[in-house]
Every structure is written in C-alpha cells, then in structure tokens.
Amino acid sequence: MGLLYIAQRALTRLRPSMRYDPTWIRSYDSLTPRDIEQIRNRIERFAHQPIFTVILSLRHSSFPTFGATVRSIEMQLYPHWELCIIGQSSAELKAFTPSDPRIAILSYNIDGGQQIGTALAQASGDFVVFLEQEDVLASHALYMMAEEINTWPDARLIYVDEDKINNRSRRSHPHFKTDWNPDLFLSQDYLGDSAAFHRDLVIAVGGVRSQFGRSQYYDLALRVVEHIKPEAIRHIPFILNHQALGDSDFVERSDEAIATERRALREHLERTGIRGTIEASRSGRNHRLRRHLPGRSPRVSIIIPTRDHLELLKGTVESIRDTTNYSNYEIVIVDNQSVDSATLLYLASVADQPQIRVLRYDDTFNYSAINNFAARRCTATILALLNNDVLVINNDWLTEMVSLAVRPEVGAVGAMLYYPDDLIQHAGIIVGFGGVAANCYRGLQRGSAGYFSRAELIQNYSAVTAACLVTRAEIFAEVGGFEETELKVAFNDVDYCLRLRERGYLITWTPYAELYHLESASRGDDLSHEKRVRFRREQQYFAKRWKDLLLNDPYYNVNLSLDRDPFALARAPRSHRPWLTE
C-alpha cells in the first residue's frame, strides 16, 4: 500500500554498461567541423569571457600521459586559459619546452601545496581547474565551463562527467553524474578530477593542503561547499574529462587515498558541527557518515494501514517489536474496514498493549487519505509510514532513518527494501523512468554496489517509496500530507517527495535501513483489469503535474536511459548542445 505503483516488468536485473557503444560516441559525443565552427562563433558572443587557470600537478614527468594532458589543453576551443605545470624538479621536466606562451612551469623542490599556492598567487584566472597528469580534457571542456558561467553568473564550483581511456583510445567506465548531491558527496568524491573552482574562493578557504595527498582536491571541495549555496555548484552533464589509464581498464584507489578522504571528512564534520562518525561503507571503498541522534530521541509514530491479511500484519508488527533497538516509538495500526474475524480479534488484543494504538478508518480504500487521517491523530515529532507487508532486518533501521530525518534540510528519508529472495525492490526512485517514475536497482542482488557504488551509499534522490518512509510531522502538515483527491493509490509518495523538494527540502535514501517487502501482497496486482482506469487517471495527473521533471531528474543524468535498465546508456542524450543555433 502507498508504494510507487508502476508496471516495471522490464526492470529486472541491472547491468550497468561500462563500455560505450562506439556508434553512441560518434553520434553524441564527437564534434563535427560544423560544431567547432558554431562553438567558436558562440565564444565570440559571450558577454563574459572568464579566464581559466589550469594547474597540472605532476607526480612524475612520464610520457605519454603527461604529454597527452598538455596537448589537450593546447587544443582547447576556448582560448582564454593559462596552464601552470607544477612538479618536483627533474631532468624530464627541465627538458620540456612549452610551445605556447600561455604555459608556465613551476619546478621546485618544495612542498606541492606551496607550489599550488605560488601558482594561485601568480595566476590571472577567474576560475582554477586542477588536473592530474592522467587527465585529458575534451577540446570543448573549457568552453562548456565558460558557457555555464555565462548562464549562471553566480557559479562558484563546476564539475563535469568523465570516463576512462586506455592507450588504444578505447573509452570505458563513463561516469554520468548526478547534479549536486550533498549526501552522496559525503559518501564518495563523485566530483572527481577537472572541477573548476572560483579562484578567489580557493584562496579564501586556505588553498590546497598537500598533506591530503591524492585527496587534496576532495578536501578543498569540502571546504569550498561550506561557504557557498547549493545553487552555486553547477554540473555539466557532458563527458569532458578522460582519465588515461595506459594498458589498464580501471585503477583502484589506494588504501592511503581512502584513509585521507576519511580524514578530510572528519575535519569537515568538526568545522560544520555535524555530530557523527565517519566509517567505511560496506565495500570498504567508500564512506558512511553515521549521524548521531539528538540528546533526547524524538518520539516516532509508525503508521501502518491495513485491511485483513492478518499474517502479514502480525509479521510486520512483530518484526518491529522484536528487532528495533530504537525505543521511543508507538505503532499506529489504521484498520480500513477489516472483516476477517481473526484480524478483528487480533486488533482488539493489541489495542491495549504498550506502544500500540488502533485507529478505525471506515471509508473506501484511499492510501493517501488513510495516512493523512492517522497523521492528524499523532502527536509524535516523527512519522514513519510503513506498509503492512514489510519485515525489519537490521535492529538500527529506525535509528538510522530518524538520525537523517531530524536534519532541518531533509524532508523525507527512504530505506533499502528487498524482495524475500534478497533481490533489491527499492533503493530510491528515478522520476521520468518509464514515462512516470520507477525504483532504482530493482532486481539487483542484495549486496551489489550498483552504478559507481551508488547502491551502497547514503545519497539524495528526487523521491523514495512510502512503503518505508520517515518524515517530520511538522513537514507532513506543512505540505498538507499526501494528495488524497487526485492520487488515492498510486504515485502519492513520489508526489509528496517532489512537493517537499519544491520547498527546498532534500530527500535522502539510506542503504543502512533494510527491510523485506512483499510489495503490496495485501492488495494484489495493482494493474488488475478493474483498476486500470484509476491507475491511468492517476498516472496522467502525475505526469501533467510534474512534466518539467520527467526528462531531467537532477539526481539521475540526461545521458542515462529512461526506458531500459536504470543507469544504462540512453539511446540518445536528453541534453541540449548550447552551441547549436535554432
């Protein structure tokens, strides 16, 4: 009940594509002579032509990766750049003679951070782009950044999509990123290489700290985002950086790099006053921020609508009571016209038990109205909306969800849900998938990392399912609860989340609250014949209400599919090439 109802028959097992179809690259990620001409014409018409200072840090002056990086800067279509190459003094670096007066070399036997500081002090750029020697920029990379700055003058941090390329020019592992996703950024450095930072802001926060080694730019980004609004962080959904890998197809981060990332995160918590601990994600390759609860754990009302199906209801209630280690809660069972004698007897028997209340909703089934009815009769600070066909797996599921829901900026929190056979049923929702919305990672094996590890990381999505959703009672009341007139059964949870996002709240999903879900076993197939008319009507209302989001979910990517497997390559990108004229 209340789950996102949609025919997802095609969404079986997720197999994210790590290699491109070569025709896709030729069709959608290659510039024609006409494209190049139009880009140059557009650059001439820019109202603002920012200067980019590109700082290339060398750990060793090896070719061809170093040479390829330099050549990629020299071939930029956008002309207003300067390149500063920094590294330890070496014979190879001394022998390198720049062919372009915009290229300078700082080759000192001093700390790398000091070298970057010297480069920043001498730079004339408005923005600084930090590169490692494996990074090869697409020829229109700086142009696209300048385009973004002209479109969004308040931009202060710009990042791009990227992939890998080996010495046979074979591209793989395209990382099509989410727009700014603050919870994901505290779980992994998804910004990656080649981000552009406003130079004055870099200097203001203390510059680059070389003691963080290969994680020094993650540390810098953490300090920068502490001082700017989310709107100042811009994502360009184009592959504009290729990381050269030699003969390899992938390079795993070192244990040292992972450790320094966690150190940078811990310092971020100290600076921002976030109470919590930084731990390893389940794979050990990423991070988990385990947030602390307030000093006094808030009261939680767990609302469970039901009608008959006693065994399902009992299983849900008993799993909560037997497993949950969060103590300050009540279970509010909302009986919607049960007629089974055993169910009625059970409801009468539990109504007098501690931590359980039974409410009667004596009207036709309307999931939205039932939850709104119950919420108005709860005095708890936190509402936990739960289906009557779920089973709790981990004892700290509610602790985890409440610790996220109490944050002022968060509107709702979702959980990881599995089918009984341990395949994923829900790990966040993609708006626009299948024409309306769909669950992430449906059918993926439990424990799988997913696309760039996103199935194992706390992050933000546009929506989560109300099969297990935690939200603050004041926020639920603020937006008027669920839409009970137009969305009586389907899409009410997604609509609720999107209305929260309209008001500036984040929707957070966590893999550390795990439950089994029989997915509407108590209601049967939502697409049965007699319900199709109602389903189509609600689907049409949702699609009309949220039409502007259906092709561009900010927590997905316009290069990823909306009609095949989630996180598979789209048949064609939904992005606009800004240099194309009407």
C-alpha positions as CSV (number, residue, x, y, z in Angstrom):
1,M,0.0,0.0,0.0
2,G,1.2,3.5,-0.9
3,L,4.2,2.1,-2.8
4,L,5.0,3.5,-6.2
5,Y,2.8,1.5,-8.4
6,I,4.1,1.1,-11.9
7,A,4.5,-1.7,-14.4
8,Q,8.2,-2.4,-14.1
9,R,8.3,-5.7,-15.9
10,A,11.3,-4.7,-18.0
11,L,13.3,-3.7,-14.9
12,T,14.8,-7.0,-14.0
13,R,18.5,-7.2,-13.3
14,L,20.7,-4.1,-13.6
15,R,23.8,-4.4,-15.7
16,P,25.3,-1.0,-15.9
17,S,27.2,-0.5,-19.2
18,M,30.9,0.1,-18.5
19,R,31.8,0.4,-22.2
20,Y,30.2,2.6,-24.8
21,D,28.6,1.6,-28.0
22,P,31.1,3.2,-30.5
23,T,28.2,4.5,-32.5
24,W,26.9,6.4,-29.4
25,I,30.2,8.2,-29.1
26,R,30.3,9.0,-32.8
27,S,26.7,10.3,-32.8
28,Y,26.5,12.1,-29.5
29,D,30.0,12.7,-28.0
30,S,32.0,13.8,-31.0
31,L,32.4,17.3,-32.5
32,T,31.9,17.8,-36.2
33,P,33.6,20.7,-38.1
34,R,30.2,22.4,-38.0
35,D,30.1,22.0,-34.2
36,I,33.5,23.5,-33.9
37,E,32.6,26.5,-36.1
38,Q,29.5,27.2,-34.1
39,I,31.3,26.9,-30.7
40,R,33.9,29.5,-31.9
41,N,31.1,31.8,-33.0
42,R,29.4,31.4,-29.7
43,I,32.5,32.2,-27.8
44,E,32.9,35.4,-29.6
45,R,29.4,36.4,-28.5
46,F,29.9,35.7,-24.8
47,A,29.1,38.6,-22.5
48,H,31.7,37.4,-20.1
49,Q,34.8,35.6,-21.2
50,P,36.3,34.2,-18.0
51,I,40.0,33.2,-17.8
52,F,40.8,29.7,-16.6
53,T,44.0,28.9,-14.8
54,V,44.7,25.2,-15.3
55,I,47.1,23.8,-12.7
56,L,48.6,20.5,-13.7
57,S,50.2,18.6,-10.8
58,L,52.8,16.0,-11.8
59,R,53.9,13.1,-9.5
60,H,56.4,12.1,-12.2
61,S,57.1,13.6,-15.7
62,S,56.2,10.5,-17.6
63,F,55.0,10.4,-21.2
64,P,52.6,9.8,-22.9
65,T,50.1,10.6,-20.2
66,F,51.8,13.9,-19.3
67,G,52.1,14.9,-22.9
68,A,48.6,14.0,-23.7
69,T,47.3,16.2,-20.9
70,V,49.3,19.2,-22.1
71,R,48.2,18.7,-25.7
72,S,44.5,18.5,-24.5
73,I,44.9,22.0,-23.0
74,E,46.6,23.4,-26.1
75,M,43.8,22.1,-28.2
76,Q,41.0,23.8,-26.2
77,L,38.5,25.6,-28.4
78,Y,38.1,28.2,-25.7
79,P,41.2,30.4,-25.9
80,H,41.2,32.2,-22.6
81,W,43.3,29.9,-20.4
82,E,46.7,29.6,-18.8
83,L,48.4,26.4,-17.9
84,C,50.8,26.1,-14.9
85,I,52.7,22.8,-14.7
86,I,54.0,22.0,-11.2
87,G,56.1,19.2,-10.0
88,Q,59.4,18.2,-8.4
89,S,62.4,19.3,-10.4
90,S,63.5,16.5,-12.8
91,A,65.5,16.1,-16.0
92,E,62.4,15.3,-17.9
93,L,60.6,18.4,-16.7
94,K,63.6,20.6,-17.4
95,A,63.8,19.2,-20.9
96,F,60.1,20.1,-21.6
97,T,59.9,23.3,-23.6
98,P,56.4,24.7,-23.8
99,S,55.3,25.7,-27.3
100,D,52.6,28.1,-26.1
101,P,53.3,31.3,-24.2
102,R,50.2,30.6,-22.0
103,I,52.1,27.6,-20.5
104,A,54.4,28.1,-17.5
105,I,56.4,25.6,-15.4
106,L,57.0,25.7,-11.7
107,S,59.6,23.1,-10.9
108,Y,60.8,23.5,-7.4
109,N,61.9,21.0,-4.7
110,I,59.3,22.3,-2.3
111,D,56.0,21.1,-0.9
112,G,53.3,20.5,-3.6
113,G,50.9,22.7,-1.7
114,Q,53.3,25.6,-1.7
115,Q,53.8,25.1,-5.4
116,I,50.0,25.4,-5.9
117,G,49.9,28.4,-3.6
118,T,52.6,30.1,-5.7
119,A,50.7,29.2,-8.9
120,L,47.5,30.7,-7.5
121,A,49.3,33.9,-6.4
122,Q,50.7,34.4,-9.9
123,A,47.5,33.3,-11.7
124,S,45.3,35.8,-13.5
125,G,42.4,33.4,-13.9
126,D,38.8,33.8,-12.6
127,F,38.5,30.1,-12.2
128,V,41.1,27.4,-11.5
129,V,40.9,23.9,-12.8
130,F,43.0,21.3,-11.1
131,L,44.3,18.4,-13.2
132,E,46.4,15.3,-12.5
133,Q,48.7,14.0,-15.2
134,E,46.3,11.3,-16.3
135,D,43.5,13.8,-17.1
136,V,42.9,14.5,-20.8
137,L,40.3,17.3,-21.4
138,A,37.9,17.1,-24.3
139,S,38.5,20.0,-26.7
140,H,35.3,21.8,-25.7
141,A,35.7,21.3,-21.9
142,L,36.7,24.9,-21.0
143,Y,34.2,26.3,-23.5
144,M,31.4,24.4,-21.7
145,M,32.6,25.7,-18.4
146,A,32.6,29.3,-19.8
147,E,29.1,28.6,-21.2
148,E,27.9,27.6,-17.7
149,I,29.4,30.7,-16.1
150,N,27.7,32.9,-18.6
151,T,24.4,31.1,-18.0
152,W,24.8,31.1,-14.2
153,P,27.0,34.1,-13.2
154,D,26.9,33.0,-9.5
155,A,28.6,29.7,-10.3
156,R,31.5,29.0,-7.9
157,L,32.2,25.3,-8.4
158,I,31.7,23.5,-11.7
159,Y,32.1,19.7,-12.3
160,V,31.7,17.5,-15.3
161,D,31.1,13.9,-16.4
162,E,34.1,11.8,-17.1
163,D,35.3,8.4,-18.3
164,K,38.4,6.3,-18.8
165,I,40.6,5.9,-21.9
166,N,43.4,3.4,-22.4
167,N,46.4,3.7,-24.7
168,R,44.5,2.1,-27.5
169,S,42.0,5.0,-27.3
170,R,39.3,2.7,-26.1
171,R,36.9,4.6,-23.8
172,S,35.1,2.9,-20.9
173,H,33.5,3.4,-17.5
174,P,31.5,6.5,-18.3
175,H,30.6,8.3,-15.1
176,F,27.4,10.1,-15.8
177,K,27.0,12.0,-12.5
178,T,24.1,13.4,-10.5
179,D,23.6,17.1,-10.1
180,W,24.7,18.4,-6.7
181,N,24.0,15.6,-4.2
182,P,25.3,16.7,-0.8
183,D,24.7,13.3,1.0
184,L,26.4,11.4,-1.8
185,F,29.4,13.8,-1.7
186,L,29.9,12.8,2.0
187,S,29.8,9.2,0.9
188,Q,32.3,9.4,-2.0
189,D,34.2,12.0,-4.0
190,Y,32.0,11.8,-7.0
191,L,33.0,15.3,-8.3
192,G,36.3,13.6,-9.5
193,D,39.0,15.4,-11.4
194,S,38.9,18.6,-13.5
195,A,36.4,20.5,-11.4
196,A,36.6,24.3,-11.8
197,F,36.7,26.4,-8.6
198,H,36.3,30.2,-8.3
199,R,39.9,31.3,-7.7
200,D,39.1,33.9,-5.0
201,L,37.1,31.3,-3.1
202,V,40.0,28.8,-3.2
203,I,42.3,31.4,-1.7
204,A,39.7,32.4,0.9
205,V,39.4,28.9,2.3
206,G,43.1,28.4,2.6
207,G,44.1,26.9,-0.8
208,V,45.1,23.3,-1.4
209,R,46.5,21.3,1.5
210,S,49.1,18.9,0.2
211,Q,49.0,16.8,3.4
212,F,45.9,15.1,2.0
213,G,47.9,13.7,-1.0
214,R,45.7,12.4,-3.8
215,S,42.7,13.5,-1.8
216,Q,43.7,17.2,-1.6
217,Y,41.1,18.3,-4.1
218,Y,38.3,16.4,-2.2
219,D,39.5,18.2,0.9
220,L,39.4,21.5,-1.0
221,A,35.9,20.9,-2.3
222,L,34.6,20.0,1.2
223,R,35.9,23.4,2.5
224,V,34.5,25.3,-0.5
225,V,31.0,23.9,-0.3
226,E,30.9,25.0,3.4
227,H,30.9,28.6,2.1
228,I,28.6,28.6,-0.9
229,K,24.9,28.0,-1.6
230,P,23.9,24.8,-3.4
231,E,22.8,26.9,-6.4
232,A,26.5,27.9,-6.9
233,I,27.5,24.3,-7.5
234,R,27.0,23.5,-11.2
235,H,27.1,20.2,-13.0
236,I,27.7,19.9,-16.8
237,P,26.3,16.5,-18.0
238,F,28.9,16.0,-20.8
239,I,31.9,13.8,-20.8
240,L,34.6,16.4,-20.7
241,N,37.4,14.6,-19.0
242,H,39.1,11.3,-19.9
243,Q,41.4,9.7,-17.4
244,A,44.2,8.0,-19.3
245,L,44.9,4.5,-17.9
246,G,47.6,3.1,-20.1
247,D,47.0,-0.6,-20.7
248,S,44.6,-1.0,-17.8
249,D,40.8,-0.6,-17.9
250,F,40.5,0.6,-14.4
251,V,42.7,1.9,-11.5
252,E,41.5,1.2,-7.9
253,R,42.1,3.9,-5.4
254,S,44.8,3.1,-2.8
255,D,44.0,2.4,0.8
256,E,46.0,5.5,1.6
257,A,43.8,7.7,-0.6
258,I,40.7,6.3,1.0
259,A,42.1,6.9,4.5
260,T,42.9,10.5,3.7
261,E,39.4,11.1,2.3
262,R,38.0,9.9,5.6
263,R,40.4,12.3,7.5
264,A,39.1,15.2,5.3
265,L,35.6,14.2,6.0
266,R,36.2,14.1,9.8
267,E,37.7,17.6,9.6
268,H,34.6,18.7,7.7
269,L,32.4,17.4,10.5
270,E,34.4,19.3,13.0
271,R,34.2,22.6,11.1
272,T,30.5,22.3,10.4
273,G,29.4,21.0,13.8
274,I,27.9,17.8,12.4
275,R,27.7,15.2,15.1
276,G,28.6,11.8,13.8
277,T,31.3,9.4,12.9
278,I,33.0,8.5,9.5
279,E,33.1,4.8,8.9
280,A,33.8,2.6,5.9
281,S,31.0,1.7,3.6
282,R,30.1,-2.0,3.3
283,S,32.5,-2.5,0.4
284,G,35.2,-0.6,2.3
285,R,36.0,1.6,-0.7
286,N,33.6,4.5,0.2
287,H,32.3,6.1,3.3
288,R,29.4,6.1,5.7
289,L,28.5,9.1,7.8
290,R,26.8,7.7,10.9
291,R,24.9,10.7,12.3
292,H,24.2,10.9,16.0
293,L,20.7,11.3,17.3
294,P,19.8,14.4,19.3
295,G,20.3,14.2,23.0
296,R,16.7,13.2,23.5
297,S,15.5,10.8,20.9
298,P,12.3,12.2,19.3
299,R,9.0,10.3,19.6
300,V,8.1,8.3,16.4
301,S,4.7,7.2,15.3
302,I,4.9,4.2,13.0
303,I,1.7,4.3,10.9
304,I,0.6,1.0,9.3
305,P,-2.6,1.0,7.2
306,T,-4.1,-2.5,6.9
307,R,-7.2,-4.4,5.9
308,D,-7.4,-8.1,6.9
309,H,-4.3,-10.2,5.9
310,L,-3.6,-11.0,9.5
311,E,-0.4,-12.9,8.9
312,L,1.2,-10.1,7.0
313,L,0.2,-7.5,9.6
314,K,1.4,-9.7,12.5
315,G,4.7,-10.3,10.8
316,T,5.3,-6.6,10.4
317,V,4.3,-5.6,13.9
318,E,6.3,-8.5,15.5
319,S,9.4,-7.7,13.4
320,I,9.3,-4.1,14.6
321,R,8.9,-5.0,18.3
322,D,11.4,-7.9,18.2
323,T,14.1,-6.2,16.2
324,T,14.0,-2.4,16.6
325,N,16.5,-1.0,19.1
326,Y,15.0,2.5,19.0
327,S,12.7,2.6,22.0
328,N,10.8,5.9,21.8
329,Y,8.1,4.9,19.3
330,E,4.5,3.8,19.0
331,I,2.8,1.6,16.4
332,V,-0.4,3.1,15.0
333,I,-2.4,0.5,13.1
334,V,-5.0,2.0,10.9
335,D,-7.7,-0.5,10.2
336,N,-9.5,0.1,6.9
337,Q,-12.7,-2.0,7.2
338,S,-11.3,-5.4,8.1
339,V,-13.9,-8.1,8.2
340,D,-11.9,-11.2,8.9
341,S,-12.8,-12.3,12.5
342,A,-9.2,-13.4,13.3
343,T,-7.9,-10.0,12.2
344,L,-10.6,-8.2,14.3
345,L,-9.7,-10.3,17.3
346,Y,-6.0,-9.6,16.9
347,L,-6.6,-5.8,16.6
348,A,-8.7,-5.9,19.8
349,S,-6.0,-7.8,21.6
350,V,-3.1,-5.4,20.7
351,A,-5.0,-2.2,21.2
352,D,-4.4,-2.3,24.9
353,Q,-0.7,-3.2,24.6
354,P,2.1,-0.7,25.3
355,Q,3.3,1.2,22.3
356,I,0.4,0.2,20.1
357,R,-2.8,2.1,19.1
358,V,-5.5,1.0,16.7
359,L,-7.4,3.6,14.7
360,R,-10.5,2.8,12.5
361,Y,-10.8,4.3,9.1
362,D,-14.3,3.4,7.9
363,D,-14.3,4.5,4.3
364,T,-13.3,3.2,0.9
365,F,-9.6,2.5,0.4
366,N,-7.6,5.7,-0.2
367,Y,-4.0,5.3,0.8
368,S,-3.4,9.0,0.9
369,A,-6.4,9.8,3.0
370,I,-5.7,6.9,5.4
371,N,-2.2,8.2,6.2
372,N,-3.4,11.8,6.4
373,F,-6.2,10.7,8.8
374,A,-3.6,8.9,11.0
375,A,-1.1,11.7,10.9
376,R,-3.6,14.2,12.3
377,R,-4.1,11.9,15.3
378,C,-0.5,11.5,16.1
379,T,1.4,13.9,18.4
380,A,4.9,12.4,17.8
381,T,7.6,14.6,16.2
382,I,8.5,12.0,13.6
383,L,6.1,9.9,11.4
384,A,7.3,6.6,10.0
385,L,5.0,5.4,7.2
386,L,5.1,1.7,6.8
387,N,3.3,-0.9,4.6
388,N,1.7,-3.9,6.4
389,D,3.8,-6.3,4.3
390,V,7.4,-5.4,5.4
391,L,9.8,-7.2,7.8
392,V,12.5,-5.4,9.6
393,I,16.0,-6.8,9.0
394,N,18.5,-4.7,11.0
395,N,17.8,-3.5,14.5
396,D,19.1,0.1,14.0
397,W,16.9,0.8,10.9
398,L,14.8,3.3,12.7
399,T,17.8,4.9,14.5
400,E,19.4,5.4,11.1
401,M,16.3,6.9,9.4
402,V,15.5,9.2,12.3
403,S,19.1,10.5,12.5
404,L,18.7,11.6,8.9
405,A,15.1,12.9,9.2
406,V,15.8,15.3,12.1
407,R,18.1,17.3,9.9
408,P,16.4,20.7,9.2
409,E,17.2,20.4,5.5
410,V,15.8,16.9,5.0
411,G,12.1,16.4,4.2
412,A,11.9,12.6,3.9
413,V,14.0,9.5,4.3
414,G,13.7,6.2,2.4
415,A,15.1,2.7,3.1
416,M,16.6,-0.2,1.2
417,L,13.8,-2.7,0.5
418,Y,14.3,-6.3,-0.7
419,Y,12.1,-9.0,-2.1
420,P,12.0,-12.2,0.0
421,D,14.6,-13.7,-2.3
422,D,17.1,-11.0,-1.5
423,L,16.8,-9.1,-4.7
424,I,16.5,-5.3,-4.4
425,Q,13.0,-3.9,-4.6
426,H,13.7,-0.3,-3.9
427,A,16.8,1.8,-3.5
428,G,15.5,5.3,-4.4
429,I,13.2,6.5,-7.2
430,I,14.1,7.9,-10.6
431,V,11.5,10.4,-11.8
432,G,10.7,10.1,-15.5
433,F,11.7,6.4,-15.9
434,G,9.1,4.5,-17.8
435,G,7.3,7.8,-18.5
436,V,6.5,8.4,-14.9
437,A,8.8,7.1,-12.2
438,A,10.5,3.8,-11.2
439,N,12.5,2.2,-8.4
440,C,16.3,2.1,-8.6
441,Y,18.2,-1.2,-8.8
442,R,15.0,-3.3,-8.9
443,G,16.1,-6.9,-9.3
444,L,19.8,-6.3,-8.4
445,Q,21.2,-8.9,-6.0
446,R,21.5,-7.8,-2.4
447,G,25.0,-6.6,-1.6
448,S,25.7,-5.3,-5.1
449,A,27.3,-1.9,-5.3
450,G,25.4,-0.7,-8.3
451,Y,26.4,2.1,-10.7
452,F,29.6,3.7,-9.3
453,S,28.8,2.2,-5.9
454,R,25.6,4.2,-5.5
455,A,23.5,1.2,-4.3
456,E,25.7,1.1,-1.1
457,L,25.8,4.8,-0.3
458,I,23.7,7.3,1.5
459,Q,22.6,9.9,-1.0
460,N,19.8,12.2,-2.2
461,Y,17.1,11.2,-4.7
462,S,14.1,13.0,-6.1
463,A,11.8,10.6,-4.3
464,V,11.6,7.4,-2.1
465,T,8.7,5.0,-1.6
466,A,6.3,5.2,1.3
467,A,6.5,1.5,1.8
468,C,9.0,2.7,4.4
469,L,9.3,6.5,4.7
470,V,10.3,8.7,7.6
471,T,9.4,12.3,7.7
472,R,8.9,15.0,10.3
473,A,5.3,15.6,11.4
474,E,5.6,19.3,11.0
475,I,6.7,19.0,7.4
476,F,3.9,16.5,6.6
477,A,1.5,19.0,7.9
478,E,3.2,21.9,6.2
479,V,2.6,20.5,2.7
480,G,-0.8,19.1,3.6
481,G,0.2,15.4,3.7
482,F,-0.5,13.2,0.7
483,E,-2.6,14.3,-2.3
484,E,-5.8,12.4,-1.5
485,T,-8.1,13.7,-4.2
486,E,-6.1,13.0,-7.3
487,L,-3.7,10.4,-6.1
488,K,-5.6,8.0,-3.9
489,V,-3.4,4.9,-4.5
490,A,-0.6,5.5,-7.0
491,F,2.3,7.9,-7.1
492,N,1.3,9.7,-3.8
493,D,4.6,9.0,-2.2
494,V,6.6,10.4,-5.2
495,D,4.3,13.4,-5.4
496,Y,4.8,14.1,-1.7
497,C,8.6,14.0,-2.1
498,L,8.5,16.3,-5.1
499,R,6.3,18.8,-3.2
500,L,8.9,18.7,-0.4
501,R,11.6,19.4,-2.9
502,E,9.7,22.4,-4.3
503,R,10.0,23.9,-0.8
504,G,13.7,23.3,-0.8
505,Y,13.9,20.1,1.3
506,L,16.2,17.2,0.5
507,I,15.0,13.6,0.0
508,T,17.6,11.2,1.5
509,W,17.9,7.5,0.9
510,T,20.0,5.2,3.1
511,P,21.1,1.6,2.5
512,Y,21.6,1.1,6.2
513,A,17.9,0.8,7.0
514,E,17.0,-2.6,5.5
515,L,13.6,-4.3,5.3
516,Y,12.0,-7.1,3.3
517,H,8.9,-6.1,1.3
518,L,6.3,-8.3,-0.2
519,E,5.3,-5.4,-2.4
520,S,1.6,-5.0,-2.0
521,A,0.8,-8.6,-1.2
522,S,-2.2,-7.5,0.8
523,R,-3.7,-5.7,-2.3
524,G,-2.7,-8.0,-5.2
525,D,-1.8,-6.8,-8.6
526,D,-2.3,-3.0,-8.8
527,L,-2.7,-3.4,-12.6
528,S,-5.6,-5.8,-12.5
529,H,-8.3,-5.1,-15.0
530,E,-10.8,-3.3,-12.7
531,K,-8.1,-0.9,-11.5
532,R,-6.5,0.2,-14.8
533,V,-8.8,3.1,-15.3
534,R,-8.0,4.6,-11.9
535,F,-4.3,3.9,-12.5
536,R,-4.2,5.6,-15.8
537,R,-6.0,8.6,-14.4
538,E,-3.5,9.0,-11.5
539,Q,-0.6,8.4,-13.9
540,Q,-1.9,11.2,-16.2
541,Y,-2.3,13.6,-13.3
542,F,1.2,12.9,-12.0
543,A,2.7,13.3,-15.5
544,K,1.0,16.6,-16.0
545,R,1.8,17.9,-12.5
546,W,5.5,17.1,-12.8
547,K,6.1,17.2,-16.6
548,D,9.1,19.5,-16.2
549,L,11.0,16.8,-14.2
550,L,10.1,13.8,-16.3
551,L,13.1,14.2,-18.7
552,N,15.6,15.6,-16.3
553,D,15.6,14.2,-12.8
554,P,18.5,16.1,-11.2
555,Y,19.7,13.1,-9.2
556,Y,19.9,10.9,-12.4
557,N,21.6,12.1,-15.6
558,V,20.3,13.0,-19.1
559,N,22.8,10.6,-20.7
560,L,21.2,7.6,-18.9
561,S,18.2,5.6,-20.0
562,L,14.6,6.3,-19.1
563,D,13.2,3.2,-21.0
564,R,15.7,0.4,-20.5
565,D,17.6,-0.6,-17.3
566,P,18.2,2.3,-14.9
567,F,21.8,3.6,-15.2
568,A,22.2,2.1,-18.7
569,L,23.3,4.4,-21.5
570,A,20.4,6.3,-23.1
571,R,19.6,5.7,-26.7
572,A,20.2,9.4,-27.1
573,P,21.1,12.0,-24.6
574,R,18.4,14.4,-23.4
575,S,20.8,17.3,-23.1
576,H,20.9,20.4,-25.2
577,R,24.1,21.3,-27.0
578,P,24.3,25.0,-26.2
579,W,26.3,26.0,-29.3
580,L,23.6,24.8,-31.6
581,T,21.5,27.6,-33.1
582,E,17.8,27.4,-33.6
